[in-house]
Amino acid sequence: MTTVSLRFDDNIKKELDEICEEMGMNLTTFFMIYAKKVLRDRTIPFEITAPIDPFYSESNMRQLDKAERQIEEGRVIVKSMEELEAMADE
């Protein structure tokens, strides 16, 4: 047998202990069930996702495609920084 130590926030451990007790088990049993499920199914039994970078959002990608088409069609206006600043002062 191997011993594994885990660090938890006190409140998380307390809540997990309470839920496990309601289910008639302790934390060791809970983690054994979890580990056996992972080993049997060869997957984590819940979805893990990362937030999507807003740059790649569907609406932004549409705008980028539109801008690319405008550039390809020559429908662009080029201004220097000085011209833009002058426009802002008007």
HTML snippet that shows the backbone in 3Dmol.js (N, CA, C, O; Angstrom):
<script src="https://3Dmol.org/build/3Dmol-min.js"></script>
<div id="view" style="width:600px;height:400px;position:relative"></div>
<script>
const pdb = `
ATOM      1  N   MET A   1       0.843  -1.193   0.000  1.00  0.00           N
ATOM      2  CA  MET A   1       0.000   0.000   0.000  1.00  0.00           C
ATOM      3  C   MET A   1       0.877   1.241   0.000  1.00  0.00           C
ATOM      4  O   MET A   1       1.961   1.252   0.584  1.00  0.00           O
ATOM      5  N   THR A   2       0.396   2.288  -0.663  1.00  0.00           N
ATOM      6  CA  THR A   2       1.076   3.570  -0.719  1.00  0.00           C
ATOM      7  C   THR A   2       0.194   4.619  -0.061  1.00  0.00           C
ATOM      8  O   THR A   2      -1.031   4.564  -0.171  1.00  0.00           O
ATOM      9  N   THR A   3       0.808   5.565   0.615  1.00  0.00           N
ATOM     10  CA  THR A   3       0.091   6.669   1.219  1.00  0.00           C
ATOM     11  C   THR A   3       0.240   7.891   0.320  1.00  0.00           C
ATOM     12  O   THR A   3       1.339   8.215  -0.130  1.00  0.00           O
ATOM     13  N   VAL A   4      -0.876   8.562   0.067  1.00  0.00           N
ATOM     14  CA  VAL A   4      -0.885   9.783  -0.737  1.00  0.00           C
ATOM     15  C   VAL A   4      -1.421  10.897   0.149  1.00  0.00           C
ATOM     16  O   VAL A   4      -2.459  10.741   0.792  1.00  0.00           O
ATOM     17  N   SER A   5      -0.714  12.018   0.182  1.00  0.00           N
ATOM     18  CA  SER A   5      -1.168  13.174   0.960  1.00  0.00           C
ATOM     19  C   SER A   5      -1.680  14.245   0.011  1.00  0.00           C
ATOM     20  O   SER A   5      -1.061  14.534  -1.014  1.00  0.00           O
ATOM     21  N   LEU A   6      -2.805  14.823   0.359  1.00  0.00           N
ATOM     22  CA  LEU A   6      -3.396  15.901  -0.437  1.00  0.00           C
ATOM     23  C   LEU A   6      -3.644  17.105   0.449  1.00  0.00           C
ATOM     24  O   LEU A   6      -3.994  16.959   1.620  1.00  0.00           O
ATOM     25  N   ARG A   7      -3.465  18.282  -0.099  1.00  0.00           N
ATOM     26  CA  ARG A   7      -3.772  19.509   0.637  1.00  0.00           C
ATOM     27  C   ARG A   7      -5.078  20.082   0.109  1.00  0.00           C
ATOM     28  O   ARG A   7      -5.256  20.221  -1.101  1.00  0.00           O
ATOM     29  N   PHE A   8      -5.987  20.412   1.013  1.00  0.00           N
ATOM     30  CA  PHE A   8      -7.276  20.986   0.670  1.00  0.00           C
ATOM     31  C   PHE A   8      -7.516  22.227   1.507  1.00  0.00           C
ATOM     32  O   PHE A   8      -7.013  22.349   2.624  1.00  0.00           O
ATOM     33  N   ASP A   9      -8.277  23.127   0.964  1.00  0.00           N
ATOM     34  CA  ASP A   9      -8.818  24.226   1.747  1.00  0.00           C
ATOM     35  C   ASP A   9      -9.687  23.589   2.834  1.00  0.00           C
ATOM     36  O   ASP A   9     -10.394  22.618   2.568  1.00  0.00           O
ATOM     37  N   ASP A  10      -9.640  24.123   4.048  1.00  0.00           N
ATOM     38  CA  ASP A  10     -10.387  23.532   5.172  1.00  0.00           C
ATOM     39  C   ASP A  10     -11.870  23.373   4.862  1.00  0.00           C
ATOM     40  O   ASP A  10     -12.468  22.345   5.182  1.00  0.00           O
ATOM     41  N   ASN A  11     -12.460  24.384   4.243  1.00  0.00           N
ATOM     42  CA  ASN A  11     -13.902  24.326   3.945  1.00  0.00           C
ATOM     43  C   ASN A  11     -14.223  23.252   2.912  1.00  0.00           C
ATOM     44  O   ASN A  11     -15.231  22.556   3.035  1.00  0.00           O
ATOM     45  N   ILE A  12     -13.376  23.111   1.899  1.00  0.00           N
ATOM     46  CA  ILE A  12     -13.607  22.081   0.885  1.00  0.00           C
ATOM     47  C   ILE A  12     -13.540  20.698   1.518  1.00  0.00           C
ATOM     48  O   ILE A  12     -14.390  19.848   1.253  1.00  0.00           O
ATOM     49  N   LYS A  13     -12.538  20.474   2.347  1.00  0.00           N
ATOM     50  CA  LYS A  13     -12.408  19.156   3.005  1.00  0.00           C
ATOM     51  C   LYS A  13     -13.609  18.871   3.889  1.00  0.00           C
ATOM     52  O   LYS A  13     -14.138  17.759   3.897  1.00  0.00           O
ATOM     53  N   LYS A  14     -14.034  19.881   4.632  1.00  0.00           N
ATOM     54  CA  LYS A  14     -15.185  19.697   5.525  1.00  0.00           C
ATOM     55  C   LYS A  14     -16.431  19.328   4.719  1.00  0.00           C
ATOM     56  O   LYS A  14     -17.155  18.401   5.083  1.00  0.00           O
ATOM     57  N   GLU A  15     -16.679  20.048   3.632  1.00  0.00           N
ATOM     58  CA  GLU A  15     -17.850  19.765   2.811  1.00  0.00           C
ATOM     59  C   GLU A  15     -17.754  18.390   2.156  1.00  0.00           C
ATOM     60  O   GLU A  15     -18.738  17.653   2.096  1.00  0.00           O
ATOM     61  N   LEU A  16     -16.562  18.050   1.666  1.00  0.00           N
ATOM     62  CA  LEU A  16     -16.380  16.744   1.040  1.00  0.00           C
ATOM     63  C   LEU A  16     -16.559  15.620   2.062  1.00  0.00           C
ATOM     64  O   LEU A  16     -17.179  14.599   1.764  1.00  0.00           O
ATOM     65  N   ASP A  17     -16.019  15.808   3.259  1.00  0.00           N
ATOM     66  CA  ASP A  17     -16.221  14.826   4.333  1.00  0.00           C
ATOM     67  C   ASP A  17     -17.708  14.617   4.597  1.00  0.00           C
ATOM     68  O   ASP A  17     -18.171  13.484   4.730  1.00  0.00           O
ATOM     69  N   GLU A  18     -18.452  15.721   4.671  1.00  0.00           N
ATOM     70  CA  GLU A  18     -19.889  15.644   4.977  1.00  0.00           C
ATOM     71  C   GLU A  18     -20.642  14.902   3.877  1.00  0.00           C
ATOM     72  O   GLU A  18     -21.491  14.057   4.161  1.00  0.00           O
ATOM     73  N   ILE A  19     -20.326  15.220   2.619  1.00  0.00           N
ATOM     74  CA  ILE A  19     -21.012  14.557   1.501  1.00  0.00           C
ATOM     75  C   ILE A  19     -20.664  13.077   1.479  1.00  0.00           C
ATOM     76  O   ILE A  19     -21.540  12.233   1.290  1.00  0.00           O
ATOM     77  N   CYS A  20     -19.391  12.763   1.671  1.00  0.00           N
ATOM     78  CA  CYS A  20     -18.982  11.356   1.695  1.00  0.00           C
ATOM     79  C   CYS A  20     -19.697  10.605   2.812  1.00  0.00           C
ATOM     80  O   CYS A  20     -20.148   9.477   2.618  1.00  0.00           O
ATOM     81  N   GLU A  21     -19.797  11.229   3.975  1.00  0.00           N
ATOM     82  CA  GLU A  21     -20.478  10.589   5.110  1.00  0.00           C
ATOM     83  C   GLU A  21     -21.939  10.318   4.769  1.00  0.00           C
ATOM     84  O   GLU A  21     -22.471   9.259   5.104  1.00  0.00           O
ATOM     85  N   GLU A  22     -22.597  11.287   4.093  1.00  0.00           N
ATOM     86  CA  GLU A  22     -23.992  11.096   3.683  1.00  0.00           C
ATOM     87  C   GLU A  22     -24.122   9.908   2.730  1.00  0.00           C
ATOM     88  O   GLU A  22     -25.164   9.254   2.686  1.00  0.00           O
ATOM     89  N   MET A  23     -23.066   9.635   1.973  1.00  0.00           N
ATOM     90  CA  MET A  23     -23.076   8.520   1.021  1.00  0.00           C
ATOM     91  C   MET A  23     -22.547   7.234   1.643  1.00  0.00           C
ATOM     92  O   MET A  23     -22.456   6.206   0.972  1.00  0.00           O
ATOM     93  N   GLY A  24     -22.199   7.292   2.925  1.00  0.00           N
ATOM     94  CA  GLY A  24     -21.760   6.099   3.636  1.00  0.00           C
ATOM     95  C   GLY A  24     -20.318   5.709   3.374  1.00  0.00           C
ATOM     96  O   GLY A  24     -19.974   4.528   3.418  1.00  0.00           O
ATOM     97  N   MET A  25     -19.463   6.706   3.099  1.00  0.00           N
ATOM     98  CA  MET A  25     -18.047   6.401   2.862  1.00  0.00           C
ATOM     99  C   MET A  25     -17.178   7.491   3.466  1.00  0.00           C
ATOM    100  O   MET A  25     -17.665   8.532   3.908  1.00  0.00           O
ATOM    101  N   ASN A  26     -15.887   7.226   3.472  1.00  0.00           N
ATOM    102  CA  ASN A  26     -14.932   8.245   3.912  1.00  0.00           C
ATOM    103  C   ASN A  26     -14.148   8.744   2.688  1.00  0.00           C
ATOM    104  O   ASN A  26     -14.386   8.295   1.567  1.00  0.00           O
ATOM    105  N   LEU A  27     -13.222   9.668   2.913  1.00  0.00           N
ATOM    106  CA  LEU A  27     -12.457  10.230   1.801  1.00  0.00           C
ATOM    107  C   LEU A  27     -11.592   9.195   1.096  1.00  0.00           C
ATOM    108  O   LEU A  27     -11.433   9.251  -0.124  1.00  0.00           O
ATOM    109  N   THR A  28     -11.039   8.262   1.839  1.00  0.00           N
ATOM    110  CA  THR A  28     -10.215   7.225   1.231  1.00  0.00           C
ATOM    111  C   THR A  28     -11.044   6.409   0.244  1.00  0.00           C
ATOM    112  O   THR A  28     -10.599   6.142  -0.873  1.00  0.00           O
ATOM    113  N   THR A  29     -12.240   6.015   0.652  1.00  0.00           N
ATOM    114  CA  THR A  29     -13.122   5.249  -0.228  1.00  0.00           C
ATOM    115  C   THR A  29     -13.505   6.080  -1.452  1.00  0.00           C
ATOM    116  O   THR A  29     -13.517   5.577  -2.575  1.00  0.00           O
ATOM    117  N   PHE A  30     -13.816   7.348  -1.223  1.00  0.00           N
ATOM    118  CA  PHE A  30     -14.172   8.250  -2.324  1.00  0.00           C
ATOM    119  C   PHE A  30     -13.052   8.285  -3.370  1.00  0.00           C
ATOM    120  O   PHE A  30     -13.312   8.125  -4.563  1.00  0.00           O
ATOM    121  N   PHE A  31     -11.819   8.493  -2.928  1.00  0.00           N
ATOM    122  CA  PHE A  31     -10.705   8.592  -3.878  1.00  0.00           C
ATOM    123  C   PHE A  31     -10.391   7.242  -4.522  1.00  0.00           C
ATOM    124  O   PHE A  31      -9.942   7.204  -5.668  1.00  0.00           O
ATOM    125  N   MET A  32     -10.613   6.151  -3.824  1.00  0.00           N
ATOM    126  CA  MET A  32     -10.414   4.829  -4.431  1.00  0.00           C
ATOM    127  C   MET A  32     -11.434   4.590  -5.538  1.00  0.00           C
ATOM    128  O   MET A  32     -11.086   4.085  -6.605  1.00  0.00           O
ATOM    129  N   ILE A  33     -12.685   4.948  -5.288  1.00  0.00           N
ATOM    130  CA  ILE A  33     -13.723   4.811  -6.316  1.00  0.00           C
ATOM    131  C   ILE A  33     -13.358   5.657  -7.534  1.00  0.00           C
ATOM    132  O   ILE A  33     -13.453   5.201  -8.673  1.00  0.00           O
ATOM    133  N   TYR A  34     -12.943   6.887  -7.275  1.00  0.00           N
ATOM    134  CA  TYR A  34     -12.560   7.796  -8.363  1.00  0.00           C
ATOM    135  C   TYR A  34     -11.389   7.215  -9.159  1.00  0.00           C
ATOM    136  O   TYR A  34     -11.429   7.184 -10.389  1.00  0.00           O
ATOM    137  N   ALA A  35     -10.347   6.753  -8.459  1.00  0.00           N
ATOM    138  CA  ALA A  35      -9.161   6.212  -9.123  1.00  0.00           C
ATOM    139  C   ALA A  35      -9.511   4.978  -9.952  1.00  0.00           C
ATOM    140  O   ALA A  35      -9.030   4.832 -11.076  1.00  0.00           O
ATOM    141  N   LYS A  36     -10.336   4.099  -9.414  1.00  0.00           N
ATOM    142  CA  LYS A  36     -10.709   2.889 -10.151  1.00  0.00           C
ATOM    143  C   LYS A  36     -11.526   3.228 -11.395  1.00  0.00           C
ATOM    144  O   LYS A  36     -11.380   2.574 -12.428  1.00  0.00           O
ATOM    145  N   LYS A  37     -12.373   4.231 -11.306  1.00  0.00           N
ATOM    146  CA  LYS A  37     -13.163   4.666 -12.473  1.00  0.00           C
ATOM    147  C   LYS A  37     -12.234   5.202 -13.553  1.00  0.00           C
ATOM    148  O   LYS A  37     -12.401   4.875 -14.728  1.00  0.00           O
ATOM    149  N   VAL A  38     -11.261   6.019 -13.175  1.00  0.00           N
ATOM    150  CA  VAL A  38     -10.303   6.560 -14.141  1.00  0.00           C
ATOM    151  C   VAL A  38      -9.524   5.425 -14.792  1.00  0.00           C
ATOM    152  O   VAL A  38      -9.351   5.410 -16.011  1.00  0.00           O
ATOM    153  N   LEU A  39      -9.056   4.481 -13.995  1.00  0.00           N
ATOM    154  CA  LEU A  39      -8.290   3.357 -14.538  1.00  0.00           C
ATOM    155  C   LEU A  39      -9.137   2.481 -15.458  1.00  0.00           C
ATOM    156  O   LEU A  39      -8.661   2.043 -16.505  1.00  0.00           O
ATOM    157  N   ARG A  40     -10.370   2.226 -15.082  1.00  0.00           N
ATOM    158  CA  ARG A  40     -11.238   1.365 -15.880  1.00  0.00           C
ATOM    159  C   ARG A  40     -11.606   2.022 -17.208  1.00  0.00           C
ATOM    160  O   ARG A  40     -11.547   1.383 -18.259  1.00  0.00           O
ATOM    161  N   ASP A  41     -11.993   3.319 -17.159  1.00  0.00           N
ATOM    162  CA  ASP A  41     -12.479   4.009 -18.358  1.00  0.00           C
ATOM    163  C   ASP A  41     -11.378   4.727 -19.132  1.00  0.00           C
ATOM    164  O   ASP A  41     -11.571   5.132 -20.279  1.00  0.00           O
ATOM    165  N   ARG A  42     -10.222   4.878 -18.489  1.00  0.00           N
ATOM    166  CA  ARG A  42      -9.081   5.580 -19.093  1.00  0.00           C
ATOM    167  C   ARG A  42      -9.450   7.007 -19.505  1.00  0.00           C
ATOM    168  O   ARG A  42      -9.012   7.504 -20.542  1.00  0.00           O
ATOM    169  N   THR A  43     -10.258   7.644 -18.677  1.00  0.00           N
ATOM    170  CA  THR A  43     -10.656   9.026 -18.884  1.00  0.00           C
ATOM    171  C   THR A  43     -11.028   9.636 -17.539  1.00  0.00           C
ATOM    172  O   THR A  43     -11.358   8.917 -16.595  1.00  0.00           O
ATOM    173  N   ILE A  44     -10.976  10.940 -17.455  1.00  0.00           N
ATOM    174  CA  ILE A  44     -11.442  11.632 -16.249  1.00  0.00           C
ATOM    175  C   ILE A  44     -12.963  11.666 -16.329  1.00  0.00           C
ATOM    176  O   ILE A  44     -13.508  12.037 -17.369  1.00  0.00           O
ATOM    177  N   PRO A  45     -13.660  11.292 -15.269  1.00  0.00           N
ATOM    178  CA  PRO A  45     -15.116  11.136 -15.355  1.00  0.00           C
ATOM    179  C   PRO A  45     -15.915  12.442 -15.349  1.00  0.00           C
ATOM    180  O   PRO A  45     -17.075  12.454 -14.937  1.00  0.00           O
ATOM    181  N   PHE A  46     -15.319  13.511 -15.790  1.00  0.00           N
ATOM    182  CA  PHE A  46     -16.038  14.768 -15.970  1.00  0.00           C
ATOM    183  C   PHE A  46     -15.254  15.602 -16.966  1.00  0.00           C
ATOM    184  O   PHE A  46     -14.064  15.372 -17.180  1.00  0.00           O
ATOM    185  N   GLU A  47     -15.923  16.567 -17.571  1.00  0.00           N
ATOM    186  CA  GLU A  47     -15.293  17.390 -18.600  1.00  0.00           C
ATOM    187  C   GLU A  47     -14.457  18.497 -17.959  1.00  0.00           C
ATOM    188  O   GLU A  47     -14.897  19.158 -17.018  1.00  0.00           O
ATOM    189  N   ILE A  48     -13.260  18.687 -18.477  1.00  0.00           N
ATOM    190  CA  ILE A  48     -12.392  19.777 -18.037  1.00  0.00           C
ATOM    191  C   ILE A  48     -12.203  20.702 -19.234  1.00  0.00           C
ATOM    192  O   ILE A  48     -11.783  20.261 -20.304  1.00  0.00           O
ATOM    193  N   THR A  49     -12.510  21.973 -19.056  1.00  0.00           N
ATOM    194  CA  THR A  49     -12.368  22.919 -20.156  1.00  0.00           C
ATOM    195  C   THR A  49     -11.614  24.149 -19.684  1.00  0.00           C
ATOM    196  O   THR A  49     -11.555  24.448 -18.491  1.00  0.00           O
ATOM    197  N   ALA A  50     -11.050  24.842 -20.634  1.00  0.00           N
ATOM    198  CA  ALA A  50     -10.389  26.125 -20.362  1.00  0.00           C
ATOM    199  C   ALA A  50     -11.221  27.208 -21.033  1.00  0.00           C
ATOM    200  O   ALA A  50     -11.849  26.973 -22.065  1.00  0.00           O
ATOM    201  N   PRO A  51     -11.219  28.390 -20.442  1.00  0.00           N
ATOM    202  CA  PRO A  51     -11.972  29.473 -21.075  1.00  0.00           C
ATOM    203  C   PRO A  51     -11.465  29.715 -22.495  1.00  0.00           C
ATOM    204  O   PRO A  51     -10.266  29.630 -22.764  1.00  0.00           O
ATOM    205  N   ILE A  52     -12.388  30.016 -23.389  1.00  0.00           N
ATOM    206  CA  ILE A  52     -12.031  30.301 -24.769  1.00  0.00           C
ATOM    207  C   ILE A  52     -11.468  31.713 -24.849  1.00  0.00           C
ATOM    208  O   ILE A  52     -12.032  32.655 -24.293  1.00  0.00           O
ATOM    209  N   ASP A  53     -10.357  31.841 -25.542  1.00  0.00           N
ATOM    210  CA  ASP A  53      -9.758  33.146 -25.764  1.00  0.00           C
ATOM    211  C   ASP A  53     -10.757  33.994 -26.549  1.00  0.00           C
ATOM    212  O   ASP A  53     -11.159  33.589 -27.640  1.00  0.00           O
ATOM    213  N   PRO A  54     -11.174  35.162 -26.033  1.00  0.00           N
ATOM    214  CA  PRO A  54     -12.181  35.972 -26.715  1.00  0.00           C
ATOM    215  C   PRO A  54     -11.757  36.374 -28.130  1.00  0.00           C
ATOM    216  O   PRO A  54     -12.608  36.660 -28.972  1.00  0.00           O
ATOM    217  N   PHE A  55     -10.455  36.397 -28.395  1.00  0.00           N
ATOM    218  CA  PHE A  55     -10.001  36.743 -29.742  1.00  0.00           C
ATOM    219  C   PHE A  55     -10.566  35.765 -30.758  1.00  0.00           C
ATOM    220  O   PHE A  55     -10.859  36.145 -31.891  1.00  0.00           O
ATOM    221  N   TYR A  56     -10.724  34.492 -30.354  1.00  0.00           N
ATOM    222  CA  TYR A  56     -11.194  33.456 -31.274  1.00  0.00           C
ATOM    223  C   TYR A  56     -12.700  33.207 -31.166  1.00  0.00           C
ATOM    224  O   TYR A  56     -13.192  32.176 -31.625  1.00  0.00           O
ATOM    225  N   SER A  57     -13.424  34.136 -30.570  1.00  0.00           N
ATOM    226  CA  SER A  57     -14.866  33.961 -30.467  1.00  0.00           C
ATOM    227  C   SER A  57     -15.479  33.984 -31.868  1.00  0.00           C
ATOM    228  O   SER A  57     -14.906  34.536 -32.806  1.00  0.00           O
ATOM    229  N   GLU A  58     -16.641  33.378 -31.982  1.00  0.00           N
ATOM    230  CA  GLU A  58     -17.306  33.288 -33.286  1.00  0.00           C
ATOM    231  C   GLU A  58     -17.548  34.665 -33.897  1.00  0.00           C
ATOM    232  O   GLU A  58     -17.305  34.863 -35.087  1.00  0.00           O
ATOM    233  N   SER A  59     -18.027  35.623 -33.092  1.00  0.00           N
ATOM    234  CA  SER A  59     -18.309  36.954 -33.627  1.00  0.00           C
ATOM    235  C   SER A  59     -17.035  37.670 -34.066  1.00  0.00           C
ATOM    236  O   SER A  59     -17.033  38.356 -35.088  1.00  0.00           O
ATOM    237  N   ASN A  60     -15.953  37.516 -33.305  1.00  0.00           N
ATOM    238  CA  ASN A  60     -14.700  38.167 -33.696  1.00  0.00           C
ATOM    239  C   ASN A  60     -14.131  37.533 -34.963  1.00  0.00           C
ATOM    240  O   ASN A  60     -13.596  38.238 -35.820  1.00  0.00           O
ATOM    241  N   MET A  61     -14.239  36.223 -35.089  1.00  0.00           N
ATOM    242  CA  MET A  61     -13.741  35.553 -36.293  1.00  0.00           C
ATOM    243  C   MET A  61     -14.517  36.015 -37.523  1.00  0.00           C
ATOM    244  O   MET A  61     -13.936  36.156 -38.599  1.00  0.00           O
ATOM    245  N   ARG A  62     -15.832  36.256 -37.379  1.00  0.00           N
ATOM    246  CA  ARG A  62     -16.627  36.795 -38.500  1.00  0.00           C
ATOM    247  C   ARG A  62     -16.118  38.171 -38.899  1.00  0.00           C
ATOM    248  O   ARG A  62     -15.986  38.473 -40.085  1.00  0.00           O
ATOM    249  N   GLN A  63     -15.830  39.007 -37.897  1.00  0.00           N
ATOM    250  CA  GLN A  63     -15.328  40.355 -38.183  1.00  0.00           C
ATOM    251  C   GLN A  63     -13.965  40.305 -38.859  1.00  0.00           C
ATOM    252  O   GLN A  63     -13.691  41.080 -39.776  1.00  0.00           O
ATOM    253  N   LEU A  64     -13.109  39.388 -38.404  1.00  0.00           N
ATOM    254  CA  LEU A  64     -11.789  39.255 -39.026  1.00  0.00           C
ATOM    255  C   LEU A  64     -11.903  38.779 -40.471  1.00  0.00           C
ATOM    256  O   LEU A  64     -11.175  39.259 -41.340  1.00  0.00           O
ATOM    257  N   ASP A  65     -12.817  37.834 -40.736  1.00  0.00           N
ATOM    258  CA  ASP A  65     -13.049  37.370 -42.111  1.00  0.00           C
ATOM    259  C   ASP A  65     -13.548  38.511 -42.986  1.00  0.00           C
ATOM    260  O   ASP A  65     -13.119  38.665 -44.129  1.00  0.00           O
ATOM    261  N   LYS A  66     -14.456  39.305 -42.440  1.00  0.00           N
ATOM    262  CA  LYS A  66     -15.000  40.450 -43.188  1.00  0.00           C
ATOM    263  C   LYS A  66     -13.885  41.445 -43.507  1.00  0.00           C
ATOM    264  O   LYS A  66     -13.793  41.932 -44.634  1.00  0.00           O
ATOM    265  N   ALA A  67     -13.046  41.745 -42.529  1.00  0.00           N
ATOM    266  CA  ALA A  67     -11.938  42.680 -42.735  1.00  0.00           C
ATOM    267  C   ALA A  67     -10.965  42.143 -43.776  1.00  0.00           C
ATOM    268  O   ALA A  67     -10.457  42.895 -44.608  1.00  0.00           O
ATOM    269  N   GLU A  68     -10.710  40.845 -43.727  1.00  0.00           N
ATOM    270  CA  GLU A  68      -9.792  40.230 -44.701  1.00  0.00           C
ATOM    271  C   GLU A  68     -10.348  40.349 -46.120  1.00  0.00           C
ATOM    272  O   GLU A  68      -9.609  40.647 -47.058  1.00  0.00           O
ATOM    273  N   ARG A  69     -11.659  40.113 -46.273  1.00  0.00           N
ATOM    274  CA  ARG A  69     -12.280  40.261 -47.599  1.00  0.00           C
ATOM    275  C   ARG A  69     -12.174  41.713 -48.091  1.00  0.00           C
ATOM    276  O   ARG A  69     -11.888  41.953 -49.264  1.00  0.00           O
ATOM    277  N   GLN A  70     -12.404  42.669 -47.198  1.00  0.00           N
ATOM    278  CA  GLN A  70     -12.312  44.078 -47.580  1.00  0.00           C
ATOM    279  C   GLN A  70     -10.899  44.429 -48.047  1.00  0.00           C
ATOM    280  O   GLN A  70     -10.726  45.166 -49.018  1.00  0.00           O
ATOM    281  N   ILE A  71      -9.899  43.902 -47.358  1.00  0.00           N
ATOM    282  CA  ILE A  71      -8.509  44.159 -47.751  1.00  0.00           C
ATOM    283  C   ILE A  71      -8.240  43.534 -49.110  1.00  0.00           C
ATOM    284  O   ILE A  71      -7.638  44.171 -49.975  1.00  0.00           O
ATOM    285  N   GLU A  72      -8.680  42.292 -49.310  1.00  0.00           N
ATOM    286  CA  GLU A  72      -8.470  41.610 -50.585  1.00  0.00           C
ATOM    287  C   GLU A  72      -9.145  42.341 -51.737  1.00  0.00           C
ATOM    288  O   GLU A  72      -8.640  42.332 -52.860  1.00  0.00           O
ATOM    289  N   GLU A  73     -10.292  42.977 -51.463  1.00  0.00           N
ATOM    290  CA  GLU A  73     -11.039  43.703 -52.491  1.00  0.00           C
ATOM    291  C   GLU A  73     -10.547  45.136 -52.647  1.00  0.00           C
ATOM    292  O   GLU A  73     -11.062  45.884 -53.478  1.00  0.00           O
ATOM    293  N   GLY A  74      -9.561  45.518 -51.859  1.00  0.00           N
ATOM    294  CA  GLY A  74      -9.015  46.877 -51.945  1.00  0.00           C
ATOM    295  C   GLY A  74      -9.899  47.944 -51.336  1.00  0.00           C
ATOM    296  O   GLY A  74      -9.726  49.130 -51.617  1.00  0.00           O
ATOM    297  N   ARG A  75     -10.840  47.539 -50.509  1.00  0.00           N
ATOM    298  CA  ARG A  75     -11.751  48.498 -49.866  1.00  0.00           C
ATOM    299  C   ARG A  75     -11.210  48.904 -48.501  1.00  0.00           C
ATOM    300  O   ARG A  75     -11.804  48.596 -47.467  1.00  0.00           O
ATOM    301  N   VAL A  76     -10.069  49.601 -48.511  1.00  0.00           N
ATOM    302  CA  VAL A  76      -9.438  50.060 -47.279  1.00  0.00           C
ATOM    303  C   VAL A  76      -9.021  51.517 -47.432  1.00  0.00           C
ATOM    304  O   VAL A  76      -8.776  51.995 -48.540  1.00  0.00           O
ATOM    305  N   ILE A  77      -8.946  52.195 -46.333  1.00  0.00           N
ATOM    306  CA  ILE A  77      -8.451  53.571 -46.289  1.00  0.00           C
ATOM    307  C   ILE A  77      -7.241  53.568 -45.373  1.00  0.00           C
ATOM    308  O   ILE A  77      -7.307  53.092 -44.240  1.00  0.00           O
ATOM    309  N   VAL A  78      -6.146  54.098 -45.869  1.00  0.00           N
ATOM    310  CA  VAL A  78      -4.920  54.145 -45.083  1.00  0.00           C
ATOM    311  C   VAL A  78      -4.692  55.576 -44.624  1.00  0.00           C
ATOM    312  O   VAL A  78      -4.692  56.497 -45.442  1.00  0.00           O
ATOM    313  N   LYS A  79      -4.498  55.771 -43.329  1.00  0.00           N
ATOM    314  CA  LYS A  79      -4.234  57.092 -42.738  1.00  0.00           C
ATOM    315  C   LYS A  79      -3.018  56.987 -41.849  1.00  0.00           C
ATOM    316  O   LYS A  79      -2.785  55.961 -41.210  1.00  0.00           O
ATOM    317  N   SER A  80      -2.248  58.055 -41.815  1.00  0.00           N
ATOM    318  CA  SER A  80      -1.108  58.111 -40.900  1.00  0.00           C
ATOM    319  C   SER A  80      -1.619  58.454 -39.510  1.00  0.00           C
ATOM    320  O   SER A  80      -2.764  58.879 -39.350  1.00  0.00           O
ATOM    321  N   MET A  81      -0.774  58.271 -38.509  1.00  0.00           N
ATOM    322  CA  MET A  81      -1.154  58.601 -37.139  1.00  0.00           C
ATOM    323  C   MET A  81      -1.463  60.085 -37.021  1.00  0.00           C
ATOM    324  O   MET A  81      -2.390  60.474 -36.311  1.00  0.00           O
ATOM    325  N   GLU A  82      -0.702  60.900 -37.702  1.00  0.00           N
ATOM    326  CA  GLU A  82      -0.946  62.347 -37.661  1.00  0.00           C
ATOM    327  C   GLU A  82      -2.313  62.688 -38.234  1.00  0.00           C
ATOM    328  O   GLU A  82      -3.028  63.528 -37.688  1.00  0.00           O
ATOM    329  N   GLU A  83      -2.676  62.035 -39.337  1.00  0.00           N
ATOM    330  CA  GLU A  83      -3.996  62.272 -39.945  1.00  0.00           C
ATOM    331  C   GLU A  83      -5.111  61.827 -39.006  1.00  0.00           C
ATOM    332  O   GLU A  83      -6.128  62.509 -38.886  1.00  0.00           O
ATOM    333  N   LEU A  84      -4.930  60.696 -38.345  1.00  0.00           N
ATOM    334  CA  LEU A  84      -5.934  60.221 -37.405  1.00  0.00           C
ATOM    335  C   LEU A  84      -6.076  61.162 -36.217  1.00  0.00           C
ATOM    336  O   LEU A  84      -7.190  61.432 -35.767  1.00  0.00           O
ATOM    337  N   GLU A  85      -4.950  61.665 -35.705  1.00  0.00           N
ATOM    338  CA  GLU A  85      -5.004  62.603 -34.591  1.00  0.00           C
ATOM    339  C   GLU A  85      -5.673  63.910 -34.998  1.00  0.00           C
ATOM    340  O   GLU A  85      -6.418  64.499 -34.215  1.00  0.00           O
ATOM    341  N   ALA A  86      -5.408  64.362 -36.222  1.00  0.00           N
ATOM    342  CA  ALA A  86      -6.039  65.584 -36.715  1.00  0.00           C
ATOM    343  C   ALA A  86      -7.549  65.377 -36.822  1.00  0.00           C
ATOM    344  O   ALA A  86      -8.321  66.278 -36.497  1.00  0.00           O
ATOM    345  N   MET A  87      -7.971  64.205 -37.271  1.00  0.00           N
ATOM    346  CA  MET A  87      -9.393  63.908 -37.375  1.00  0.00           C
ATOM    347  C   MET A  87     -10.051  63.909 -35.985  1.00  0.00           C
ATOM    348  O   MET A  87     -11.185  64.360 -35.824  1.00  0.00           O
ATOM    349  N   ALA A  88      -9.324  63.400 -34.996  1.00  0.00           N
ATOM    350  CA  ALA A  88      -9.861  63.329 -33.636  1.00  0.00           C
ATOM    351  C   ALA A  88     -10.027  64.727 -33.054  1.00  0.00           C
ATOM    352  O   ALA A  88     -10.911  64.947 -32.227  1.00  0.00           O
ATOM    353  N   ASP A  89      -9.187  65.680 -33.475  1.00  0.00           N
ATOM    354  CA  ASP A  89      -9.251  67.043 -32.956  1.00  0.00           C
ATOM    355  C   ASP A  89     -10.368  67.854 -33.588  1.00  0.00           C
ATOM    356  O   ASP A  89     -10.729  68.907 -33.062  1.00  0.00           O
ATOM    357  N   GLU A  90     -10.919  67.398 -34.692  1.00  0.00           N
ATOM    358  CA  GLU A  90     -11.976  68.158 -35.404  1.00  0.00           C
ATOM    359  C   GLU A  90     -13.270  68.171 -34.651  1.00  0.00           C
ATOM    360  O   GLU A  90     -14.246  68.762 -35.111  1.00  0.00           O
TER     361      GLU A  90
END
`;
const viewer = $3Dmol.createViewer("view");
viewer.addModel(pdb, "pdb");
viewer.setStyle({}, {cartoon: {color: "spectrum"}});
viewer.zoomTo();
viewer.render();
</script>
